[in-house]
Amino acid sequence: MKLIDGKQVASDVKAEIALKVKQLLDHNLPAPHLAAVIVGEDGASRTYVESIERTCKEVGYISSVYQFSSTIDEAELLKVINFLNKDDEIDGYIIQLPLPKQISTDNIIAAIDPKKDMDGMHPINSGNLMLGKECFVPATPHGTVELLKRSDIETEGKHCVIIGRSNIVGKPLALLLADKEHNATVTVCHSRTQNLKEICSQADILCVAIGKPEMITADYVKKDAVVMDIGMHRVQDASTEKGYRLCGDVKFDEVAKKCSAITPVPGGVGPMTMVCLLLNVMTAYQRKNEKTLKKIM
Ligand code: NAP
């Protein structure tokens, strides 16, 4: 069984990005700049944004955080979006979800300039993904396919079963795997799927994004299949020093014995999400500065 080392692959991608940033700086060009908008005091969002700031620093990006109280209204937040769209120094930005109830998430997403939409949430980006055209792809599904590619796992002609159909993970992952670059045959399962176990047992590559800790046991997995565990949970565990442990949607110990390759949690798909966000920022920067970059690089 091969352990798919997302941490190592992510570290390789970060080194590639850092090298590109160095080349930009050597040519007296500004570093790429990622902004993050957080509304309210959600602890998980705060942790994610802090790790974005840390990783940006590591690769040489500029980062800025726009933090607002949970009482901000939609009109005020739209003004912020408008500012971020117009500010030429910001190459791209993300808006941490969920937003408070008084704000329409759809209205906010629709207001993002698709060229700065680093989470690939704007309908123009999702539509272009569906059409197989240039677009920004949400970081987690992008990270999952990048991890498969960089781990030399062939997708062409393989039966990929995805459990989960969310707009941010399952659906874009299905579109990516079925596109003409990856050429997989894709089945998407969800909470109303009948015979889930039977369908999963037919997968050459099983991608799990259910949001249920350790739901996928060995009897869902075909012998020698590849298992990509996208889930991420903190579960109570009195036997650990911290009183909790991290796990995915897959029961790692028993599934690992049956499959040919598997992502651990943590250290699998998670680290790839962050670097794919950074890759989106580099792409946005390169598109914005295409003419200058052509002249000098
Ligand atoms: P989500 O929006 O809650 O979607 C979960 C999907 O799983 C839904 O499509 C749901 O079906 C399906 N589902 C739920 N219970 C099921 C069951 N018993 N059988 C079959 N399908 C079932 O979650 P998400 O945002 O896509 O995230 C999924 C997981 O990935 C979570 O654990 C999350 O923490 C993790 N995640 C990790 C990263 C990362 O960076 N590693 C990033 C994002 C998310 P219905 O559509 O029918 O409800």
Boltz pocket constraint, residues with backbone or C-beta under 6 A from the ligand:
constraints:
  - pocket:
      binder: B
      contacts: [[A, 140], [A, 163], [A, 164], [A, 165], [A, 166], [A, 167], [A, 168], [A, 169], [A, 170], [A, 189], [A, 190], [A, 191], [A, 192], [A, 193], [A, 196], [A, 208], [A, 209], [A, 210], [A, 211], [A, 212], [A, 229], [A, 230], [A, 231], [A, 232], [A, 233], [A, 249], [A, 269], [A, 270], [A, 273]]
      max_distance: 6.0
